[in-house]
Each structure stands twice: as C-alpha cells, then as structure tokens.
Amino acid sequence: MLGKLLFTSLAVAGAVNAQRNPCSASSTTVESQADLDALVTCTTLGGDLVLGPNLVIATINGIRTIRGSLIAANCVDLQQLTAPELVTIEDKFNMTSLTVLNQLNFNSLRTVGEIYWQTLPALSNLGLAAQVTQAAKVTITDTILESLEGINLVTTSQFNINNNRYLKEVTVQLANITGSLAIEFNSPSVAASFPNLTWANNATFRSCGSVKLPVLTTVNGSLGFFENTFETLSTPRLTAVGTGTEGGDITFANNDALVNVSMPQLQTIFGTLQFVNDSNVKDIDGFPKLSVVHGSIDISGDFENATFPSIRDIRGGFNLQTTAEFDCSQEFDRFEGSIVKGKYVCEGVVTNPGTEGTDPTTNGGSNGGNKKNSAGKFTVNKSFAALPALALFAAFVL
C-alpha cells in the first residue's frame, strides 16, 4: 500500500514539474531579455514562443528547435532579432507589423513549417546564413528586401512574394510547387528565376522585369502573366497546362512591353489561351505544337499575324479581334463548328478589340476579317478531320 501511494505521489509530482517546466509549455510569452535568458537551457521548446511588445533587442540563446511557432507581431519597438543556434521552427515563423526591425540574425535556421512575414518596412536583409531549405509555405509581403538570399527551397506548397518594392531578384531552386506560385507587385524590374522548376500547380507573374522558367514542363492549374515589363517569354519545355477535371488557363494581359512569346513544346491547354491588351505583340506564332484546347482561344489587341499550325480541336470558342487588317480566310472559316466547337469570331480592323463574348461590330469593327489583301493572316493545319463536339469549357475571365 505504501509503495502504491509513493508511486502515485511521484507521478503527481512529475506532472506538476512538467507543467512548471518552461521547456514544455504549450505557449511562452517573453516580455524582456531576462525572460528569454530563462529559456537558455531549453534546446527544444515544446510550444510557441511569443515575443512581447516591449522588446527592443531580442536574442534567443540555447534553443535549437521550436516545436510550435515563433511569433513576433506588433512589436513596434523591436529593432533586432537574433537566434544563433535555432535550426528548426516546426510551425510558423510569423513576423508581422515590425515597423523598425532592421536586423535579423538566424545563422543556423534551415527548416520552417511556414514563413509568414508581413509589413517589415525597415528590413533590407534576411540574415539567414545557413539558408532555409524546407518550408511548406512562404509569404513575404511589404518589406524593403532587395533579395531573398537565404531562402533556397527545393519544394513547397505555396510561394507568394508580393509588394516588396525594392526587391531586385527572386532566384529559388524550387523543383515543384504543389499549391500556388505568385510573384506580384514588387519592383517593376524584379528578375524572377526558377532554374529547376519542372512542375507547378498555379503560377502568376505580375509586374516583373523578367521571368525565367527554363525547365518548366507541366502546370497543373493556370499560368498567368499580367502587367509585366519584359519583352520576351520562353518556356521551352512546357507541354501541358491544366487538367481534365480542373481546367487551366494561359493568360497574357496588359504586358505593354511584351513582343514575343515562345512555347514550342506546348501541346494541350485544358482551359483558355488568352492574349488581351498586349499592345506590342504583333505576331502570335510561338505555339507550333499546340493541338488541343479544351477551353477557348481568346486573342484581342493590335497583332498583325497569328498562327496555330497544329490545332485540331478547340472545344470552346474562338475569338480573334484586332485593330490590324486581318485575313481570316474562307478556308479557315470553314472550320467553324468542326475544329471550333463553340462560338467562332474572327474580325480585323476593330476599333476597340474585345475579349470572348463581345461583338466586334459594336466595337467599331468592319468586315476586315475577310479582306483578301490584308496584311495579316490566321492559319491552321487544314488536314485534320473534325472531332466530336464536346461541351464548352468555361472561358477564363479576368
């Protein structure tokens, strides 16, 4: 009986000690450097570490692993954050609204569950000497970072870099992105380079100075380029965009400097191919192997020539409207209802070219689409037989 009571007492004492053990707390809030120094013996912190609002210079010594999150939110006086031995943050590394933070020193950090950094208007350097190579999600927004040196992931589910006005380059060794990739509203000269990216789910590039995707083979969702300042885009290995169940669009919109697009291996688009308001694109001829479009082809602007020599099946509609004189040709028009399963529109000399669903004759159009001596042309491989009609796939809407 005495042994049983002793065992029970020891168990209760152990539980009490565990509760008092700062290393095993589910969440620890520190208000001063002294509070941080009290954790120096914790090589592993069992829960979250939350930095209080009064810290100015914070140094996390001793801790190598945080099993929860590291949270620094609205610490308006925090200027410097250092964690020399920290290797792993299993949950979120959250830095939000740190308006005077100007120095970050995480020289051993390599693995993070999620990086979420928002509104860090004084931070120009990451201070990640060991390089973070694992993170399931990355969101970096509203900083003055000039580069992302120190973040070098192989795989992630989300990579969202936006509104960093001084950012000059985004070069990451990612091989695949299972969720979304978005590079948007950073410096208009930002160079986005993904030299090893072979597979992505959804990818959006907006306001970029250059985009390099040399080995991208498949995009499972949509691929969009908006308001960029580069002149050329090439995806030399891209073969397919979208899936049969989810669709997937390729969109070029409002890229004023864009002149040339080359996708020489692209064969299938499960959504819509769209060019709209890309004023310097005069020739749409970078899709020599494009064979099947499950959605629509929707191109409008100032282009003079367009060619899709391998097209055999457009299961949605076809909309071509341009300000230039354009010969749609009787030979191509006869494919309406065969290659093109949806509504067919092809018109040149349109004052205000519109996207799919607009009427070119109400936008200032003439009968330029059938002019025999016009400067441009639309061509299609006429040797393909008609395919069975399928239901119209929903067109992309900006």
C-alpha positions in Angstrom: 0.0 0.0 0.0 2.8 2.4 0.9 4.6 1.6 -2.4 1.4 2.4 -4.3 1.0 5.7 -2.5 4.6 6.6 -3.1 4.3 5.8 -6.8 1.1 7.9 -7.1 2.8 10.8 -5.3 5.8 10.6 -7.6 3.6 10.6 -10.6 1.7 13.7 -9.4 4.9 15.5 -8.6 6.2 14.6 -12.0 3.1 16.0 -13.7 3.4 19.2 -11.6 7.1 19.6 -12.5 6.3 19.1 -16.2 3.7 21.8 -16.0 6.3 24.1 -14.4 9.0 23.2 -16.9 9.3 26.2 -19.2 10.6 24.0 -22.0 7.4 22.0 -22.3 4.8 24.8 -22.1 2.3 25.0 -24.9 3.0 28.7 -25.3 5.5 31.0 -23.8 5.3 34.8 -23.9 8.5 36.7 -23.2 8.4 40.4 -22.2 12.1 41.0 -21.7 15.6 39.7 -22.5 15.6 38.2 -19.0 12.6 36.1 -19.9 14.4 34.8 -23.0 17.6 34.1 -20.9 15.5 31.9 -18.6 14.9 29.6 -21.6 18.6 29.1 -22.3 18.7 25.5 -21.1 15.8 24.6 -23.4 17.5 23.1 -26.5 13.9 22.1 -27.5 10.9 24.3 -26.8 7.7 22.3 -26.8 5.3 25.0 -27.9 5.0 28.5 -29.2 7.4 31.3 -28.4 5.7 34.7 -28.5 7.7 37.9 -28.3 6.0 40.7 -26.2 5.6 44.3 -27.4 8.3 45.8 -25.2 11.3 44.1 -26.6 13.9 46.2 -28.5 16.8 43.8 -29.0 15.9 40.2 -28.6 18.4 37.3 -28.5 17.1 33.7 -28.4 20.0 31.7 -26.9 20.3 27.9 -26.4 17.1 26.9 -28.3 17.7 24.7 -31.3 14.1 23.5 -32.0 10.8 25.2 -31.5 8.0 22.7 -31.9 5.4 25.4 -32.2 5.6 28.8 -33.8 7.9 31.8 -33.3 5.6 34.8 -33.2 6.7 38.5 -33.3 3.6 40.5 -34.1 3.1 44.2 -33.5 6.3 44.5 -31.5 6.6 48.2 -32.5 10.0 48.8 -30.8 11.7 45.6 -31.9 14.9 46.5 -33.8 17.0 43.4 -33.8 16.1 39.7 -33.5 18.8 37.1 -33.2 18.7 33.3 -32.7 22.2 31.9 -33.3 21.5 28.3 -32.6 17.9 27.9 -33.8 17.8 25.2 -36.6 14.1 24.3 -36.8 10.7 26.0 -36.3 8.2 23.3 -36.8 5.1 25.5 -37.2 5.0 29.2 -38.3 7.7 31.8 -38.3 5.4 34.8 -38.0 6.8 38.4 -38.2 4.0 40.9 -38.7 4.0 44.7 -38.4 7.5 45.1 -37.1 8.0 48.7 -38.3 11.5 49.3 -37.0 13.0 45.8 -37.3 16.2 46.3 -39.3 18.4 43.3 -38.4 17.6 39.6 -38.5 20.3 37.0 -37.5 19.2 33.4 -37.8 22.5 31.9 -38.8 21.6 28.2 -38.3 17.9 28.2 -39.4 17.2 25.6 -42.1 13.7 24.2 -41.5 10.4 26.1 -41.0 6.8 24.9 -41.2 5.6 28.2 -42.7 7.2 31.6 -43.2 4.8 34.5 -42.9 6.4 37.9 -42.9 4.2 41.0 -43.4 4.9 44.7 -43.1 8.6 44.9 -42.3 9.3 48.3 -43.8 12.9 48.6 -42.3 14.2 45.1 -43.1 16.5 45.0 -46.1 18.5 41.8 -45.4 17.3 38.3 -44.3 20.3 37.2 -42.2 19.7 33.5 -43.0 23.4 32.4 -43.4 22.6 28.6 -43.3 19.8 29.0 -45.8 16.2 27.8 -45.2 15.8 24.8 -47.4 12.5 23.5 -46.1 9.3 25.4 -45.7 5.8 24.2 -46.6 4.6 27.8 -47.2 6.3 31.1 -47.8 4.6 34.5 -47.8 6.7 37.7 -47.8 4.9 41.0 -48.3 5.6 44.7 -47.7 9.3 44.7 -47.0 12.3 46.6 -48.3 14.2 43.4 -49.0 16.4 43.6 -52.1 16.8 39.8 -52.5 15.6 36.6 -51.0 19.1 35.3 -50.4 18.9 32.8 -47.5 15.7 31.1 -48.7 16.5 28.3 -51.1 13.7 25.7 -51.1 13.5 22.5 -53.1 9.8 22.0 -52.7 6.9 24.0 -51.2 3.1 24.2 -51.5 2.9 28.0 -51.6 5.4 30.7 -52.6 3.9 34.2 -52.5 6.2 37.2 -52.8 4.4 40.5 -53.2 4.6 44.2 -52.6 8.3 44.3 -51.9 9.1 47.5 -53.8 12.9 47.2 -53.6 13.2 43.6 -54.5 15.6 43.1 -57.4 15.6 39.3 -57.8 13.8 36.2 -56.8 16.0 33.2 -57.6 15.0 30.0 -55.9 15.9 26.4 -56.6 12.4 25.0 -56.3 11.7 21.8 -58.3 8.0 21.7 -57.7 5.2 23.8 -56.2 2.2 21.8 -55.1 0.0 24.9 -54.5 0.4 28.4 -55.8 3.3 30.5 -57.0 2.8 34.2 -57.1 5.4 37.0 -57.8 3.4 40.2 -57.8 3.7 44.0 -57.4 7.3 44.0 -56.4 9.9 46.2 -58.1 9.0 46.5 -61.8 12.5 45.4 -62.6 12.5 42.3 -60.4 14.1 39.3 -62.1 12.1 36.1 -61.3 14.2 32.9 -62.0 13.2 29.4 -61.2 16.0 27.4 -62.9 14.9 24.0 -61.6 11.1 24.3 -61.5 9.6 21.4 -63.5 6.1 21.3 -62.1 3.7 23.8 -60.6 0.1 23.9 -59.7 -0.8 27.6 -60.3 1.6 30.3 -61.2 1.1 34.1 -61.5 3.7 36.7 -62.5 2.7 40.3 -62.3 4.8 43.4 -62.7 8.1 41.5 -63.2 11.1 42.7 -65.2 11.9 39.2 -66.4 10.7 35.6 -65.9 12.8 32.6 -66.5 11.3 29.1 -66.5 13.8 27.1 -68.5 12.7 23.5 -67.5 9.1 24.0 -66.6 7.2 21.0 -68.1 3.7 21.0 -66.6 1.4 23.4 -64.9 -1.5 21.6 -63.3 -3.7 24.7 -62.9 -3.3 28.1 -64.6 -0.4 30.2 -65.7 -0.8 34.0 -65.9 1.4 36.9 -66.9 0.0 40.4 -66.1 1.3 43.9 -66.4 5.0 42.8 -66.8 7.7 44.8 -68.3 9.7 42.1 -70.1 9.9 41.9 -73.9 10.2 38.1 -74.3 9.0 35.0 -72.6 10.1 31.4 -73.3 9.0 28.2 -71.7 11.0 25.8 -73.9 9.9 22.6 -72.2 6.3 23.3 -71.2 4.0 20.6 -72.7 0.6 20.9 -70.9 -1.3 23.4 -68.8 -4.3 22.3 -66.7 -6.1 19.0 -66.1 -9.2 17.4 -67.5 -11.1 17.8 -64.2 -9.9 21.3 -63.1 -9.2 23.1 -66.4 -6.3 25.6 -66.5 -5.7 28.8 -68.5 -2.7 30.6 -70.0 -3.2 34.3 -69.9 -1.2 37.3 -71.1 -2.8 40.6 -70.2 -1.7 44.2 -70.2 2.0 43.4 -70.8 2.8 46.6 -72.7 6.5 45.7 -73.4 5.8 42.1 -74.5 6.9 41.4 -78.1 7.4 37.6 -78.3 6.1 34.5 -76.6 7.6 31.1 -77.3 6.1 27.9 -76.0 7.5 25.5 -78.7 6.6 22.2 -77.0 3.1 23.1 -75.7 0.5 20.6 -76.9 -2.5 20.8 -74.6 -4.3 23.5 -72.7 -7.2 22.3 -70.5 -8.6 25.9 -70.2 -8.3 29.0 -72.3 -5.4 30.6 -74.1 -5.9 34.4 -73.8 -4.0 37.4 -75.1 -5.6 40.8 -74.2 -4.2 44.3 -74.4 -0.6 43.2 -75.0 0.0 46.2 -77.3 3.4 45.3 -78.7 2.6 41.7 -79.6 2.4 41.8 -83.4 2.9 38.1 -84.1 1.3 35.2 -82.1 3.3 32.4 -83.5 5.0 30.8 -80.6 2.7 27.7 -80.3 3.7 25.5 -83.2 2.7 22.2 -81.5 -0.5 23.3 -79.7 -3.0 20.7 -80.7 -5.9 20.6 -78.3 -7.5 23.5 -76.3 -10.3 22.3 -74.0 -11.5 25.8 -73.4 -11.2 28.7 -75.9 -8.7 30.7 -77.8 -9.4 34.3 -77.0 -7.0 36.8 -78.5 -7.6 40.5 -78.9 -5.3 43.5 -79.4 -3.1 45.1 -82.1 -1.5 42.0 -83.6 -1.0 41.5 -87.3 -0.3 37.8 -87.6 -1.4 34.7 -85.7 -0.7 31.0 -86.5 -1.6 27.8 -84.8 -0.4 25.2 -87.3 -1.1 22.1 -85.3 -4.6 22.9 -83.9 -7.0 20.0 -84.4 -9.5 20.6 -81.6 -10.8 23.7 -79.9 -13.6 22.5 -77.6 -14.7 26.0 -76.5 -15.0 29.1 -78.6 -12.6 31.1 -80.8 -12.4 34.8 -80.6 -9.9 36.8 -82.7 -10.3 40.6 -82.7 -7.5 43.0 -83.8 -7.1 46.6 -84.9 -5.0 45.5 -87.8 -6.3 44.4 -91.2 -6.6 40.6 -90.9 -7.4 37.9 -93.4 -9.4 35.2 -91.6 -9.8 33.5 -95.0 -12.7 31.5 -96.2 -10.5 28.4 -95.9 -10.2 28.8 -92.1 -13.7 30.0 -91.6 -15.0 26.6 -92.8 -13.6 25.0 -89.6 -16.3 26.8 -87.6 -18.3 24.0 -85.9 -15.7 21.4 -86.6 -12.3 22.3 -85.0 -14.1 25.1 -83.1 -17.0 23.7 -81.1 -18.2 26.9 -79.6 -18.8 30.4 -81.0 -16.5 31.5 -83.7 -15.5 35.2 -84.1 -12.6 36.4 -86.3 -12.5 40.1 -87.2 -9.9 42.6 -88.2 -10.0 46.4 -88.3 -11.8 46.6 -85.0 -11.5 49.9 -83.2 -11.8 48.5 -79.7 -11.0 44.8 -79.8 -12.8 42.8 -77.2 -12.5 39.6 -75.4 -14.6 36.5 -75.9 -18.3 37.3 -75.7 -18.0 40.9 -77.1 -19.4 41.8 -80.6 -16.6 43.3 -82.8 -19.2 45.1 -84.9 -20.4 47.1 -81.9 -16.7 47.9 -81.0 -16.1 49.7 -84.3 -15.4 46.7 -86.4 -15.7 46.4 -90.2 -15.6 43.4 -92.5 -11.8 43.4 -92.2 -11.8 39.8 -91.2 -12.5 38.7 -94.8 -10.3 41.2 -96.6 -8.4 39.5 -99.4 -5.4 41.8 -99.5 -5.0 42.3 -95.7 -1.5 42.4 -94.1 -2.1 39.7 -91.5 -3.3 36.1 -91.5 -4.6 33.4 -89.3 -3.6 29.9 -90.3 -4.5 26.4 -89.1 -3.5 23.0 -90.3 -6.4 22.1 -92.5 -5.5 18.4 -92.8 -7.1 17.5 -89.5 -10.6 16.0 -89.6 -13.4 17.3 -87.4 -13.7 15.8 -83.9 -16.9 15.0 -82.0 -18.3 18.1 -80.3 -17.9 18.3 -76.5 -19.4 20.7 -74.0 -18.0 24.2 -73.9 -15.3 24.6 -71.2 -15.8 27.8 -69.2 -13.6 30.6 -70.7 -11.2 32.5 -68.5 -12.5 35.8 -67.2 -10.0 38.5 -66.0 
